[in-house]
Amino acid sequence: MEEAERICRCHNADGAMEYWLEPDELAALRREIRVDPYWVPPGWKRGDPVSADGYALKAKMRVEELSKELAGLKRILILQMWQLLFQIVNFRKRRKKEYI
């Protein structure tokens, strides 16, 4: 007995249509166990990576972006602290002169 196959199609993460052959029994099995072949994970959108490696790369790029942003904020904070310290020192010098 020859196994029947069916043509399946679906959009991939880049939005292109993909086609493949599946055994006809697989569709019956999906119906039996109530698996929705058109289910899409929540938050998924076109262009998202479909593998774990893609998500790891995306996360790594985000971490690098946030690290750069944090380094910039640290520089600004250090500069402002030095300016405040300079103002405090000048204020104390002026107050000291007033009492002398």
Residue pairs with C-beta under 8 A, 6 or more apart in sequence:
3 23
3 24
3 25
4 23
4 24
5 21
5 22
5 23
5 24
6 21
6 22
6 23
6 24
6 27
7 19
7 20
7 21
8 19
8 20
8 21
8 22
8 37
9 17
9 18
9 19
9 20
10 17
10 18
10 37
10 38
11 17
11 18
11 46
12 18
12 50
13 46
13 47
13 48
13 49
13 50
14 46
14 47
15 46
15 47
30 37
48 54
49 55
49 57
49 58
